Structures are given as C-alpha cells and as structure tokens.
C-alpha cells in the first residue's frame, strides 16, 4: 500500500470517527502530495512522498515554535 493510499484510508477513518483535527491534517497532507506531483509533472516516488511529508512536518514544527514564542512574548509583555 502506497503512502497516498494509506492516507486515503486514514482519511476515511477520520471521517467515520468525526475526528475533525485528524481529517483536516490528512486533507492538507494529501493536497501537498498532489501539488508536489503536479510540480514534478508525474507520479511521485516513495522517496519523493517522504520528502514532502518531512518538509510539511518541519513547516508545522516551525509554525508551532513561532506561535509559542508569540504567546510567551504576549504574556510577558
């Protein structure tokens, strides 16, 4: 089972379980994978899919760090 297929199955489970956070995250990841495939002008290899996911994890970690820093500054300021 490819990563895209696995994400699709996870998305169905999130929909059935009404887990909105997980559903939103999976939709974003599937969208990022689709855009990467369009940019590459072909199907993504397993390595390409992993690279996209790693990039998105890094992006979200950085956003969380920025948000946390902003909250701390607001509380201290």
Phi and psi restraints in degrees (value plus and minus 20) as a CYANA .aco file:
   2 UNK   PHI     -96.3   -56.3
   2 UNK   PSI     147.6   187.6
   3 UNK   PHI     -82.5   -42.5
   3 UNK   PSI     -60.5   -20.5
   4 UNK   PHI     -82.7   -42.7
   4 UNK   PSI     -62.4   -22.4
   5 UNK   PHI     -85.3   -45.3
   5 UNK   PSI     -60.9   -20.9
   6 UNK   PHI     -84.0   -44.0
   6 UNK   PSI     -62.4   -22.4
   7 UNK   PHI     -83.5   -43.5
   7 UNK   PSI     -56.8   -16.8
   8 UNK   PHI     -83.1   -43.1
   8 UNK   PSI     -64.1   -24.1
   9 UNK   PHI     -84.9   -44.9
   9 UNK   PSI     -60.9   -20.9
  10 UNK   PHI     -83.7   -43.7
  10 UNK   PSI     -56.1   -16.1
  11 UNK   PHI     -84.8   -44.8
  11 UNK   PSI     -62.2   -22.2
  12 UNK   PHI     -82.2   -42.2
  12 UNK   PSI     -61.2   -21.2
  13 UNK   PHI     -85.3   -45.3
  13 UNK   PSI     -59.6   -19.6
  14 UNK   PHI     -85.7   -45.7
  14 UNK   PSI     -56.6   -16.6
  15 UNK   PHI     -86.8   -46.8
  15 UNK   PSI     -63.8   -23.8
  16 UNK   PHI     -84.5   -44.5
  16 UNK   PSI     -58.6   -18.6
  17 UNK   PHI    -104.3   -64.3
  17 UNK   PSI     -21.7    18.3
  18 UNK   PHI      34.2    74.2
  18 UNK   PSI      20.6    60.6
  19 UNK   PHI    -112.6   -72.6
  19 UNK   PSI      72.3   112.3
  20 UNK   PHI     -85.9   -45.9
  20 UNK   PSI     -59.2   -19.2
  21 UNK   PHI     -82.5   -42.5
  21 UNK   PSI     -70.2   -30.2
  22 UNK   PHI     -83.8   -43.8
  22 UNK   PSI     -60.7   -20.7
  23 UNK   PHI     -81.4   -41.4
  23 UNK   PSI     -65.2   -25.2
  24 UNK   PHI     -82.5   -42.5
  24 UNK   PSI     -63.7   -23.7
  25 UNK   PHI     -82.5   -42.5
  25 UNK   PSI     -65.6   -25.6
  26 UNK   PHI     -85.2   -45.2
  26 UNK   PSI     -60.3   -20.3
  27 UNK   PHI     -80.9   -40.9
  27 UNK   PSI     -62.0   -22.0
  28 UNK   PHI     -83.5   -43.5
  28 UNK   PSI     -63.1   -23.1
  29 UNK   PHI     -85.5   -45.5
  29 UNK   PSI     -62.4   -22.4
  30 UNK   PHI     -83.4   -43.4
  30 UNK   PSI     -58.5   -18.5
  31 UNK   PHI     -84.1   -44.1
  31 UNK   PSI     -64.0   -24.0
  32 UNK   PHI     -81.9   -41.9
  32 UNK   PSI     -60.1   -20.1
  33 UNK   PHI     -85.5   -45.5
  33 UNK   PSI     -59.2   -19.2
  34 UNK   PHI     -85.7   -45.7
  34 UNK   PSI     -64.1   -24.1
  35 UNK   PHI     -83.6   -43.6
  35 UNK   PSI     -57.4   -17.4
  36 UNK   PHI     -85.0   -45.0
  36 UNK   PSI     -58.5   -18.5
  37 UNK   PHI     -85.0   -45.0
  37 UNK   PSI     -58.5   -18.5
  38 UNK   PHI     -86.1   -46.1
  38 UNK   PSI     -62.5   -22.5
  39 UNK   PHI     -84.8   -44.8
  39 UNK   PSI     -56.1   -16.1
  40 UNK   PHI     -97.7   -57.7
  40 UNK   PSI     -37.9     2.1
  41 UNK   PHI      43.7    83.7
  41 UNK   PSI      22.3    62.3
  42 UNK   PHI     154.3   194.3
  42 UNK   PSI     156.9   196.9
  43 UNK   PHI     -88.3   -48.3
  43 UNK   PSI     129.3   169.3
  44 UNK   PHI    -106.2   -66.2
  44 UNK   PSI     121.6   161.6
  45 UNK   PHI    -100.4   -60.4
  45 UNK   PSI     150.8   190.8
  46 UNK   PHI     -79.3   -39.3
  46 UNK   PSI     -58.6   -18.6
  47 UNK   PHI     -86.9   -46.9
  47 UNK   PSI     -59.7   -19.7
  48 UNK   PHI     -83.8   -43.8
  48 UNK   PSI     -62.0   -22.0
  49 UNK   PHI     -82.7   -42.7
  49 UNK   PSI     -62.8   -22.8
  50 UNK   PHI     -83.0   -43.0
  50 UNK   PSI     -59.8   -19.8
  51 UNK   PHI     -84.2   -44.2
  51 UNK   PSI     -60.2   -20.2
  52 UNK   PHI     -83.7   -43.7
  52 UNK   PSI     -66.0   -26.0
  53 UNK   PHI     -83.7   -43.7
  53 UNK   PSI     -61.0   -21.0
  54 UNK   PHI     -83.4   -43.4
  54 UNK   PSI     -59.5   -19.5
  55 UNK   PHI     -83.2   -43.2
  55 UNK   PSI     -61.6   -21.6
  56 UNK   PHI     -90.0   -50.0
  56 UNK   PSI     -56.3   -16.3
  57 UNK   PHI     -82.7   -42.7
  57 UNK   PSI     -64.3   -24.3
  58 UNK   PHI     -82.0   -42.0
  58 UNK   PSI     -63.2   -23.2
  59 UNK   PHI     -80.7   -40.7
  59 UNK   PSI     -63.7   -23.7
  60 UNK   PHI     -90.5   -50.5
  60 UNK   PSI     -56.0   -16.0
  61 UNK   PHI     -84.1   -44.1
  61 UNK   PSI     -61.5   -21.5
  62 UNK   PHI     -85.3   -45.3
  62 UNK   PSI     -60.1   -20.1
  63 UNK   PHI     -84.8   -44.8
  63 UNK   PSI     -60.4   -20.4
  64 UNK   PHI     -84.1   -44.1
  64 UNK   PSI     -62.3   -22.3
  65 UNK   PHI     -83.2   -43.2
  65 UNK   PSI     -63.0   -23.0
  66 UNK   PHI     -83.7   -43.7
  66 UNK   PSI     -62.7   -22.7
  67 UNK   PHI     -84.9   -44.9
  67 UNK   PSI     -63.2   -23.2
  68 UNK   PHI     -82.6   -42.6
  68 UNK   PSI     -62.8   -22.8
  69 UNK   PHI     -82.0   -42.0
  69 UNK   PSI     -61.6   -21.6
  70 UNK   PHI     -83.9   -43.9
  70 UNK   PSI     -62.1   -22.1
  71 UNK   PHI     -84.1   -44.1
  71 UNK   PSI     -63.7   -23.7
  72 UNK   PHI     -83.3   -43.3
  72 UNK   PSI     -64.3   -24.3
  73 UNK   PHI     -82.0   -42.0
  73 UNK   PSI     -58.6   -18.6
  74 UNK   PHI     -85.8   -45.8
  74 UNK   PSI     -60.6   -20.6
  75 UNK   PHI     -89.8   -49.8
  75 UNK   PSI     -55.9   -15.9
  76 UNK   PHI    -103.3   -63.3
  76 UNK   PSI     -45.8    -5.8
